[in-house]
Amino acid sequence: MIISVLDTIYALATPQGKSAIAVIRISGKLSRTVPALFGVSRQLPARQVGYFSLYDGQKHIIDDVIFFWFEGPASATGEDMAEIQCHGSSAVIQDILTVLGNAPDFRMATAGEFTRRALDNDKMDMTAAEGLADLIDSETSLQREQATAQMHGRLKQPVSAWRETIIAQAAMLESLIDFADEELPPALDTEMTEALDRLIASLAEILDDHHRGEIIRSGIKVAIIGPVNAGKSTALNALAKRPAAIISHQAGTTRDVIEVRLDIGGIPVILQDTAGIRQTDDDIERQGINLAREHAKSADFRLIMVDGSQPDWQTDIAPILDWFDSNALIIANKADLSSPEPQHKQPLAGFEQLYLSLHRDEDIIRLEQTLERYLSVANHQTGNAIITRARHREALTTAYHHLCAARQLDIASQTELVAEEFRAAAQAMSRILGYIDVEDVLDHIFSRFCIGK
C-alpha cells in the first residue's frame, strides 16, 4: 500500500480490549462523509454532537454512537476531523474499522500520524510534539508537569527569543558587510557586544542544570549495593511494596540486576538490586558482582546496604566506596540486632549513615523519606527552559560554542567571521524548533506514539 498524506486516516485511539467506551479518530478531507459510510443520511454541522445508529453493508446495526465533526483548520490536526464514540466491544470496534477500511481513500493511520499532521499543519512545533510524547509516557506527577510545561512552550519560548535575537544581530552584521568601507559606530559595537554577552550568559545558565530535565524524563537510577546478606533485596521489596526480588538467607541469591520503577515524592526512580559483593570462586556469581560494580558506577545515586549488627562493616564496604566519589547513602540494616551504643556507629567521613531495621514499618518510612530528601534536587528547576532530551542539549551547546567563538573575534575588523558564527548559532536553535534537519528526529519521535495519536 502506498502511503499518501492526502488519504483520510483512521485509528482506534483508546486501548484494545473490553471497555465501556471506545474512541475512533478520523482525519482528512473525507472525514465529514463518515456517517454516510454507515448508512446515515443526515449531515452534521461542524463542532456539534450527533447520536447515530451505524449500519454495516448488510444493513445490520453495528452500534449506537456519538459522532463529532470538526472542520479544519480549527481541529487538532489542522484538517477536517471526525470522532466516533462507541461501546468498547471488540466486535463493535472491529466492525466499524472494517467499514472504514473498505472505503475508498481511507486507510489505517501509522504510529503518531495524527500528531505528525498537526505538526505539518502548524498546530504545534517540534518541542510541543516531544512534550506530548513525554506526556503519554509519563508515570509520575513530576514527569507530567515537565511534559505539559514543554507542550505549552517552556522550551520553545526562550529558544525562539534567543533565535530571533541571534538572527537580528546577524542581519545587522550582514548590513555592515555590505558597507564595509564605512567605519563601525562605537555605540553599535558596544551594543552588539553587550547583546552577545547576555546571550552567552543565558545559555550558560540553562546548560548548567545538572541534566535535571533529562533525569526527570528518564528517571533517576538508584543502585542498591553492598555485601551479601545485608538486606538489599529486602530493601527493594520494601520500597516497591511487593516481592520483586527473591529473599533468602543463602548468600549469593541475587546474581543479576533486578529493576523496579517507583514514584518517590513525584520523582521517577529506577531502583536496582544488585549482587552481593564478596570473594567467590563461582564464575556466574563473579559476573554478577562485576555487573553490580558497573551499575553502581553509572547510577545517579547509591544505597550502600550493610549488616549493621556486624562490628567490621566499615571495613567490608571500604572497597565499594572507592568505586565512586559521592552521591551515596549508607544504610546500616539489622540495627535491632546490635547493642544500644555499639562502637561501629561512628560516622564514616563524607557519607550519611542511616541505622534501621527493614522489619519495622516505621524504619521503611524513614528510608523512603531520607531517599526522597536526597532525590529532591531533581525537583528544583532553574532558568526558563527545560532541557529534556539529548538533542536539545546538543543544539544549545553548539549554539553556545558558536556565540563564544564570535565573542573572541573583533566585530569591526572580522565582521564576516562573526556573522558566520551567528548564522551557525541560529541554525542550531532552528534544529530545536524543527525548522531544519528534522526528518530523522520526526521518525524517531512518532515511531514511539500510539497508532491513534
Secondary structure as GFF3:
##gff-version 3
##sequence-region A 1 453
A	DSSP	beta_strand	8	12	.	.	.	ID=ss1
A	DSSP	beta_strand	19	27	.	.	.	ID=ss2
A	DSSP	three_ten_helix	31	33	.	.	.	ID=ss3
A	DSSP	alpha_helix	34	37	.	.	.	ID=ss4
A	DSSP	beta_strand	49	55	.	.	.	ID=ss5
A	DSSP	beta_strand	61	70	.	.	.	ID=ss6
A	DSSP	beta_strand	81	88	.	.	.	ID=ss7
A	DSSP	alpha_helix	90	102	.	.	.	ID=ss8
A	DSSP	beta_strand	106	108	.	.	.	ID=ss9
A	DSSP	alpha_helix	113	120	.	.	.	ID=ss10
A	DSSP	alpha_helix	126	137	.	.	.	ID=ss11
A	DSSP	alpha_helix	141	151	.	.	.	ID=ss12
A	DSSP	alpha_helix	156	178	.	.	.	ID=ss13
A	DSSP	alpha_helix	186	207	.	.	.	ID=ss14
A	DSSP	alpha_helix	212	218	.	.	.	ID=ss15
A	DSSP	beta_strand	220	225	.	.	.	ID=ss16
A	DSSP	alpha_helix	232	240	.	.	.	ID=ss17
A	DSSP	beta_strand	258	264	.	.	.	ID=ss18
A	DSSP	beta_strand	267	273	.	.	.	ID=ss19
A	DSSP	alpha_helix	283	298	.	.	.	ID=ss20
A	DSSP	beta_strand	301	307	.	.	.	ID=ss21
A	DSSP	alpha_helix	313	321	.	.	.	ID=ss22
A	DSSP	beta_strand	328	333	.	.	.	ID=ss23
A	DSSP	three_ten_helix	335	337	.	.	.	ID=ss24
A	DSSP	three_ten_helix	343	345	.	.	.	ID=ss25
A	DSSP	beta_strand	352	355	.	.	.	ID=ss26
A	DSSP	alpha_helix	361	375	.	.	.	ID=ss27
A	DSSP	three_ten_helix	376	379	.	.	.	ID=ss28
A	DSSP	alpha_helix	390	407	.	.	.	ID=ss29
A	DSSP	alpha_helix	415	433	.	.	.	ID=ss30
A	DSSP	alpha_helix	439	446	.	.	.	ID=ss31
###
